Amino acid sequence: MTTDVGLDRQNGGLTSSMEDSRWVFQAEDDSEIDNGDRDTVDGDDNSTPRNGVELDSDDEDNAEQKLIRTGPRIDSFDVEALEVPGVQRNDFEDVSVGKTILLAFQTLGVVFGDVGTSPLYTFSVMFSKAPVSGNEDVLGALSMVLYTLILIPLVKYVLIVLWANDDGEGGTFALYSLLCRHAKVNLLPNQLRSDARISSFRLKVPSPELERSLKIKERLEASVTLKKLLLMLVLAGTSMVIADGVVTPAMSVVSAVGGLKVGFSAVKQDEVVMISVAYLVILFSVQKYGTSKVGLVVGPALFIWFCSLGGIGVYNLIKYDSRVWRAFNPVHIYYYFKRNSTKAWYSLGGCLLCATGSEAMFADLCYFSVRSVQLTFMFLVLPCLLLGYLGQAAYLMENHADTTQAFFSSVPSAAFWPVFLIANIAALIASRAMTTATFSCIKQSTALGCFPRLKIVHTSRKFMGQIYIPVMNWFLLALSLVLVCSISNIYEIGNAYAIAELGVMMMTTILVTIVMLLIWQINILIVLSFVIIFLGLELTFFSSVLWSVGDGSWIILVFAVVLFLIMYIWNYGSKLKYETEVKEKMSMDLLRELGPNLGTIRAPGIGLLYNELAKGIPAIFGHFLTTLPAVHSMVIFVCIKYVPVPVVPQNERFLFRRVCPRSYHIFRCVARYGYKDARKENHHTFEQLLIESLEKFIRREAQERSLESDGEGSDSEEYSFSRVLVAPNGSVYSLGVPLLADFRDTGKAVMEESTSEELKPGTSSESLMSEADQSLEKELSFIRKAKESGVVYLLGHGDIRARKDSWFIKKLIINYFYAFLRKNSRRGTANLSVPHSHLLQVGMQYMV
């Protein structure tokens, strides 16, 4: 266990000439130093599992600690990381003015398309539930729309929720990963203590003065029920986001194409559906070209659309009735409900449609910066939307009969066809907004073990968050076509749209509330105000749309429930599989009994055994020993582990350790990835990287052992410890630093007493150094010979089956549903470009 300590020179404090070195506390029994140092015996079975979770080490709180000096974070595995000058951060930090303008244009095309096309259908759906009987009804409906726009997209999302991002990532799973970092609420027990040392964790430890935050943290960590409830909320929100990605294209395209019925009275609804189907096929076909390319193309188009909204609104305000400005007085909402009562309550579902796309602003945040989204919304999107709704209301004040196509009817006849064209382009753009948000959420949920693995294509070399998922793209297209063909009425589609939007909005409100309490630690009155206002408002809207669920919008609820079950079953099965592998792991005592030959023949070569265990010897290794006639002379356990951060800096990605004594030639590599990281591994580069890094690791290990043996003969009373510092250039420094408590006169400078000098051969016992050098060269030569013999990838596929005495539901879930999902999901080997001649796969079945 390490804790950073700052020491200065005042009052006799310590300083060092080594700028990059750091002072840390380390437990006496903690053999892992920082991120890259060795673990002498990995996977010791002395630590007792609790509830199927392997303990990372002994009790950290009771462990004796010592003050040591360490070097900078030097990567022990990824050589390319040594060329990276600094830690990778958000892609959009410190961008130029030109880049900011470019991002603002792209945000229009990617983030705001959904909310920008809401004027096409909002009033039409509202007045289908509560027909207009007078000008006061128009004013009341307009007042509801204006305040919904101000409260939900502006206040809730732009001013509050966007700041709850996870290092630039947005969406329900980004909120979940943020909570997982500050409290141990993840149900998958593969956390390592060293994960908290990743610099992108950016932990803010709850302050002791804020007892509320500490109590919430303790309660969440202690209660399995609360952990499951939190996960279910996240999965429900994610399923609603994906459902939103189905209904958004259907609603936007059908409402835009429906304008043909205004331009040509002979056009029927069937023709509108046929054209909408063609539009949708084109839309999803160009999705593979990526967010950057498409965003640059559609950004200017959507800019013209927003300007058209504002211009038409100003025109209608001047030509018809400018008294609609009175709708900013909320008393008209009261009059509207007083006159229409139940019908007004039904129309709430249509009113919410003006805020559709609010969640897309948060979910698509990974593509852009918070500032670019906020500034674009407040200074362009919101003013144009307000003018557009005011203009429609001004037109309807004198044309009560045109509510079925309120937007297109309010367009001046001379500008109808240009506006119709740009409206259809904007609708296609809006359909992409939730599609890109869906891709982002699926990638996050996959990385955190809550969605089956799918093929993910990165469409931008510079921004790794811009992705495309082919299977989900065509899946969303198919469901959108079914929705358009089966429910061609935009009023029914609008109700389904509102259900999907409200579902994810409510989940976001709850998760942000927990973030406020646990992480932001703000005043309880502010938290209560947030949850009461927004959750109360969303529940009111939700009660309205649920009342009309029987008109066909139930389809979207069924789809969301199916998605929720898929994600929950995958998470449940993955958790059971991991816990079983932890319980079934091999004993270190067994390996010691087998000896260096492991009870079989050690053939020349290197075997890379991929497994999911972050600690311990996987049981699949024992299966390899009993199944294969020989095992490789060098074995490396490679664990690909996702941690709840967006990005793991490359110089902190790998933990490289020795397993068992040196004569066994067994090592472990834990490769840590964030849910935003791209995995692009070439096996030739990977193998070369591994061997070079392994040699560096062994050299450093030998140097540490030599320096420690030198320190044992020194005066232990004056210097309580002697450690080593490895500089970035490879130089090794011996550090013998007296503890501060050993000095009674704190006014004296102690810099002269501490030593930090580069070791030279011959300064210690020549015989010991000679033996150490020979041992080092012998092991390095062994590695080179093993590499020349070839590298084989050992892939163990562990499947689970429910025991015969298990409940019927468990058998059904594990033996059929989870097995089906696992069989049809993307295998981990798909990320490796390894020839089949270098692959060796063994299957193993666990009973759970």
Stockholm file with secondary structure:
# STOCKHOLM 1.0

chainA/1-848         MTTDVGLDRQNGGLTSSMEDSRWVFQAEDDSEIDNGDRDTVDGDDNSTPRNGVELDSDDEDNAEQKLIRTGPRIDSFDVEALEVPGVQRNDFEDVSVGKTILLAFQTLGVVFGDVGTSPLYTFSVMFSKAPVSGNEDVLGALSMVLYTLILIPLVKYVLIVLWANDDGEGGTFALYSLLCRHAKVNLLPNQLRSDARISSFRLKVPSPELERSLKIKERLEASVTLKKLLLMLVLAGTSMVIADGVVTPAMSVVSAVGGLKVGFSAVKQDEVVMISVAYLVILFSVQKYGTSKVGLVVGPALFIWFCSLGGIGVYNLIKYDSRVWRAFNPVHIYYYFKRNSTKAWYSLGGCLLCATGSEAMFADLCYFSVRSVQLTFMFLVLPCLLLGYLGQAAYLMENHADTTQAFFSSVPSAAFWPVFLIANIAALIASRAMTTATFSCIKQSTALGCFPRLKIVHTSRKFMGQIYIPVMNWFLLALSLVLVCSISNIYEIGNAYAIAELGVMMMTTILVTIVMLLIWQINILIVLSFVIIFLGLELTFFSSVLWSVGDGSWIILVFAVVLFLIMYIWNYGSKLKYETEVKEKMSMDLLRELGPNLGTIRAPGIGLLYNELAKGIPAIFGHFLTTLPAVHSMVIFVCIKYVPVPVVPQNERFLFRRVCPRSYHIFRCVARYGYKDARKENHHTFEQLLIESLEKFIRREAQERSLESDGEGSDSEEYSFSRVLVAPNGSVYSLGVPLLADFRDTGKAVMEESTSEELKPGTSSESLMSEADQSLEKELSFIRKAKESGVVYLLGHGDIRARKDSWFIKKLIINYFYAFLRKNSRRGTANLSVPHSHLLQVGMQYMV
#=GR chainA/1-848 SS CEEEECCCSGGGCCCCSCTTCEEEEEETTCCCCTTTCCCSSTTCTTSCCBTTBCCSSSCTTTSCEEEEEECCCCCSSCGGGGGCCSCCCCTTTTCCHHHHHHHHHHHHHHTSHHHHTGGGTHHHHHHHHSCCCSHHHHHHHHHHHHHHHIIIIIIIIITTGGGGCBTTBCSHHHHHHHHHHHSCCCSSCCCCGGGGGCGGGCCCCCCTTCHHHHHHHHHHHHCHHHHHHHHHHHHHHHHHHHHHHHHHHHHHHHHHHTTHHHHCTTCCHHHHHHHHHHHHHHHHHSGGGCHHHHHHHHHHHHHHHHHHHHHHHHHHHHHSCGGGGGGGSTHHHHHHHHHHTHHHHHTHHHHHGGGTTHHHHHHGGGGSCHHHHHHHIIIIIHHHHHHHHHHHHHHHTTCGGGGGGHHHHHSCGGGHHHHHHHHHHHHHHHHHHHHHHHHHHHHHHHHTTSSCCCCCEECCSSCTTCEECHHHHHHHHHHHHHHHHHCCCHHHHHHHHHHHHHHHHHHHHHHHHHHIIIIICCCHHHHHHHIIIIIHHHHHHHHHHHHTGGGTTHHHHHHHHHHHHHHHHHHHHHHHHHHHHHHTCBCHHHHHHHTTTTTSEEEEEEEEEEESCSSSBCHHHHHHHHHSSEEEEEEEEEEEEECSSSCCCGGGSEEEEEESCGGGCEEEEEEEECTTCCCCEEHHHHHHHHHHHHHHHHHHHHHHHHHHHHHHTSCTTTCSCCEEEECTTSCEEEEECCCGGGCSCTTSCCTTTSEEEECCTTSSCHHHHHHHHHHHHHHHHHHHHHHHHCEEEEEEEEEEECCTTSCHHHHHIIIIIIHHHHHHSCCGGGGEECCGGGEEEEEEEEEC
#=GC SS_cons         CEEEECCCSGGGCCCCSCTTCEEEEEETTCCCCTTTCCCSSTTCTTSCCBTTBCCSSSCTTTSCEEEEEECCCCCSSCGGGGGCCSCCCCTTTTCCHHHHHHHHHHHHHHTSHHHHTGGGTHHHHHHHHSCCCSHHHHHHHHHHHHHHHIIIIIIIIITTGGGGCBTTBCSHHHHHHHHHHHSCCCSSCCCCGGGGGCGGGCCCCCCTTCHHHHHHHHHHHHCHHHHHHHHHHHHHHHHHHHHHHHHHHHHHHHHHHTTHHHHCTTCCHHHHHHHHHHHHHHHHHSGGGCHHHHHHHHHHHHHHHHHHHHHHHHHHHHHSCGGGGGGGSTHHHHHHHHHHTHHHHHTHHHHHGGGTTHHHHHHGGGGSCHHHHHHHIIIIIHHHHHHHHHHHHHHHTTCGGGGGGHHHHHSCGGGHHHHHHHHHHHHHHHHHHHHHHHHHHHHHHHHTTSSCCCCCEECCSSCTTCEECHHHHHHHHHHHHHHHHHCCCHHHHHHHHHHHHHHHHHHHHHHHHHHIIIIICCCHHHHHHHIIIIIHHHHHHHHHHHHTGGGTTHHHHHHHHHHHHHHHHHHHHHHHHHHHHHHTCBCHHHHHHHTTTTTSEEEEEEEEEEESCSSSBCHHHHHHHHHSSEEEEEEEEEEEEECSSSCCCGGGSEEEEEESCGGGCEEEEEEEECTTCCCCEEHHHHHHHHHHHHHHHHHHHHHHHHHHHHHHTSCTTTCSCCEEEECTTSCEEEEECCCGGGCSCTTSCCTTTSEEEECCTTSSCHHHHHHHHHHHHHHHHHHHHHHHHCEEEEEEEEEEECCTTSCHHHHHIIIIIIHHHHHHSCCGGGGEECCGGGEEEEEEEEEC
//
